[in-house]
Amino acid sequence: MNNSAFANPHGLDSDELYSTPYDIALLGRALISDLPNIYSLYSERSFTYNDITQRNRNGLLGDRSLNVDGMKTGYTSGAGYSLASSATEGDMRLISVVMGSSSTKSREAESKQLLNYGFRFFETVSPHKQGDELLQETIWMGNADTISLGTAEDSYVTVSRNDAKNLKATVSLNGELMAPIKKGDVVGKIFYQVDSTDVAEVPLVALESVDEGGLFTRLVDYIKMFFMSLFK
């Protein structure tokens, strides 16, 4: 979130308070993925405390054409009517953020239009499954010559339906792999690309552990690395 500043806890108008739809979408994504128990509260249609019932102002929760389960409405005289919403269709989840609408009905209609567009023209694919080996990479100073690398969990990428078949993956290591390395250690990144443009990235992890090798093995690897460095 590079284009937001929160000057107060309540969100009322302030010259020092601002954000963007993209930043709010990032915040919503973090809420959904990192705090699912908290996010579930946003689907509640009403809440009663001390004999006072407050109704959820997100009108899309009752829309039968969309499986909306959140997220947050907002209004100030300066910002207008805003709505961050999220919906699912099968295994696919989309987030929509609308700011500066003229009314509650307008923000709901615009959000619904965005979500419907997304579900119609985009799809979520899973290019790699948890535990699938992407590559074997050289590891130094270990009791093995190579180590298996992949993803710690299923990877998901949302792309336009026309681009799904063109999705490619490239790998970037954090540096030379040096033992010991434990299973699950992050050693780099996997970049998913369409037409050479990054559309998503996930951590690249070790799928197995490699312990430190013996003294002779480490000495041989040290010599190899020394001579390799002379030609870089």
C-alpha positions in Angstrom: 0.0 0.0 0.0 2.1 2.9 -1.3 -0.7 5.5 -1.8 -2.5 5.6 1.5 -2.3 7.5 4.7 -4.6 7.0 7.7 -4.7 10.1 9.9 -7.5 8.9 12.2 -9.1 5.6 13.3 -12.7 6.5 12.1 -12.2 7.5 8.5 -13.9 10.9 8.6 -12.7 13.5 6.2 -9.2 14.9 6.8 -6.6 16.5 4.5 -4.1 13.9 5.7 -6.4 10.9 5.1 -6.4 9.3 1.7 -6.2 6.0 -0.2 -6.9 4.5 -3.6 -9.1 1.6 -4.8 -6.0 -0.5 -5.5 -4.7 0.0 -2.0 -8.0 -0.8 -0.4 -8.2 -3.9 -2.6 -4.8 -5.0 -1.2 -6.0 -4.4 2.3 -9.1 -6.4 1.7 -7.0 -9.3 0.2 -4.8 -9.4 3.3 -7.9 -9.4 5.5 -9.4 -12.3 3.6 -6.2 -14.4 3.5 -4.7 -13.6 6.9 -7.8 -13.1 9.1 -10.5 -15.4 7.8 -12.3 -15.5 11.2 -12.5 -11.7 11.2 -13.5 -11.5 7.6 -16.5 -13.8 8.2 -18.1 -11.1 10.3 -18.6 -9.0 7.2 -21.1 -11.4 5.8 -23.5 -10.9 8.8 -26.7 -9.2 7.7 -27.4 -7.7 11.1 -26.0 -7.5 14.6 -27.9 -6.9 17.8 -26.3 -5.6 21.0 -28.0 -4.2 24.1 -31.4 -4.6 22.3 -30.2 -2.4 19.4 -30.0 -4.0 16.0 -27.6 -2.6 13.4 -28.1 -3.8 9.8 -25.3 -4.3 7.4 -25.3 -1.4 4.8 -23.8 -3.6 2.1 -26.8 -4.2 -0.1 -25.0 -6.7 -2.3 -25.2 -9.3 0.5 -28.8 -9.9 -0.4 -28.2 -10.1 -4.2 -29.0 -13.6 -5.3 -27.1 -13.3 -8.6 -23.8 -12.9 -6.8 -22.2 -14.8 -3.9 -21.0 -11.6 -2.1 -19.7 -12.2 1.5 -18.2 -8.8 2.3 -16.7 -6.3 2.7 -17.1 -2.6 3.8 -19.2 0.4 3.0 -18.3 4.0 3.6 -19.6 7.5 3.2 -18.4 11.0 4.0 -19.5 14.3 2.4 -16.0 14.7 0.9 -15.5 11.1 -0.3 -19.0 10.2 -1.4 -20.4 6.7 -1.2 -17.8 3.9 -1.3 -17.9 0.1 -1.3 -15.3 -2.6 -1.1 -16.9 -5.9 -1.9 -15.8 -9.4 -2.5 -17.6 -12.4 -4.1 -16.8 -16.0 -5.0 -17.7 -18.2 -7.9 -16.5 -21.7 -7.6 -12.8 -21.5 -6.6 -12.5 -18.0 -7.8 -12.7 -14.9 -5.6 -12.7 -11.3 -6.8 -12.5 -8.0 -5.0 -14.2 -4.8 -6.2 -13.6 -1.3 -4.9 -15.8 1.6 -5.9 -15.1 5.1 -4.5 -16.9 8.5 -4.9 -20.3 7.2 -6.0 -23.3 9.5 -5.7 -25.6 7.1 -3.7 -25.8 3.7 -2.0 -27.6 2.3 -5.0 -25.0 3.7 -7.4 -22.1 2.2 -5.5 -23.9 -1.2 -5.4 -24.7 -1.1 -9.1 -21.1 -0.2 -10.1 -19.7 -2.8 -7.8 -22.0 -5.5 -9.2 -21.0 -4.5 -12.7 -17.3 -4.8 -11.9 -17.7 -8.2 -10.3 -19.9 -9.6 -13.1 -17.3 -8.3 -15.6 -14.5 -10.1 -13.7 -16.3 -13.4 -13.5 -17.2 -13.3 -17.1 -13.9 -12.4 -18.7 -11.3 -13.7 -16.1 -10.5 -17.1 -14.6 -8.3 -18.3 -11.8 -5.9 -21.1 -12.7 -3.6 -23.2 -10.5 -0.3 -23.7 -12.5 1.5 -25.5 -9.7 0.3 -27.7 -6.9 1.7 -28.1 -3.4 4.8 -30.3 -3.4 5.2 -30.4 -7.2 8.8 -30.1 -8.2 9.6 -27.2 -10.4 13.3 -27.8 -10.7 16.4 -29.4 -9.3 19.0 -26.8 -8.4 22.7 -27.2 -7.4 23.3 -26.8 -3.7 26.8 -26.2 -2.2 28.4 -27.5 1.0 25.8 -30.2 1.4 25.5 -34.0 1.6 23.7 -33.9 -1.7 24.5 -32.2 -5.0 21.1 -30.9 -5.9 17.9 -29.9 -4.1 14.3 -30.1 -5.2 12.4 -26.8 -5.3 8.7 -25.9 -5.7 5.8 -24.2 -4.0 4.8 -24.6 -0.4 1.1 -24.6 -1.3 -1.1 -24.6 -4.4 -0.4 -21.4 -6.5 -3.3 -19.5 -8.0 -3.2 -16.8 -10.7 -6.2 -14.8 -12.0 -5.8 -13.8 -15.7 -8.1 -13.0 -18.6 -9.6 -16.1 -20.2 -7.7 -15.4 -23.4 -4.4 -15.3 -21.6 -4.6 -18.4 -19.5 -3.0 -20.6 -22.1 -0.1 -18.2 -22.4 0.8 -18.2 -18.7 4.5 -18.9 -18.1 6.6 -19.2 -15.0 10.2 -18.1 -14.4 12.3 -18.6 -11.3 14.6 -16.2 -9.5 16.9 -17.5 -6.7 17.9 -15.3 -3.7 21.4 -16.4 -4.3 23.6 -19.5 -4.4 22.0 -22.3 -2.4 24.2 -23.2 0.6 23.6 -26.1 3.0 22.1 -26.6 5.4 18.7 -25.9 4.0 15.5 -27.2 5.6 12.3 -28.2 3.9 10.1 -25.2 3.5 12.9 -22.6 3.5 12.2 -19.8 1.1 15.0 -19.7 -1.5 13.6 -17.4 -4.2 10.5 -16.4 -6.1 8.3 -17.8 -8.9 7.1 -15.1 -11.3 4.1 -15.9 -13.4 4.0 -14.0 -16.6 1.8 -13.2 -19.6 3.6 -11.8 -22.7 6.7 -11.2 -20.5 4.7 -9.1 -18.0 4.6 -10.3 -14.3 1.0 -10.9 -13.2 1.7 -12.8 -9.9 4.5 -14.1 -7.8 4.8 -16.8 -5.1 7.7 -17.9 -2.9 10.0 -20.7 -4.2 10.7 -23.1 -1.4 12.9 -26.2 -0.7 10.8 -29.4 -1.0 13.4 -31.3 1.0 16.1 -30.8 3.6 19.8 -31.0 2.8 22.2 -31.2 5.7 25.7 -29.8 5.7 28.2 -32.1 4.0 31.5 -33.5 5.5 34.7 -31.6 5.6 36.1 -33.0 2.4 32.8 -32.3 0.5 32.8 -28.7 1.8 36.5 -28.2 0.8 35.9 -29.5 -2.7 32.8 -27.2 -3.1 34.8 -24.2 -1.8 37.4 -24.8 -4.4 34.8 -25.2 -7.2 33.1 -22.0 -6.1 36.4 -20.1 -5.9 37.3 -20.9 -9.5 33.8 -20.3 -10.8 33.9 -16.8 -9.2 37.0 -16.0 -11.3 35.0 -16.4 -14.5 32.0 -14.4 -13.5 
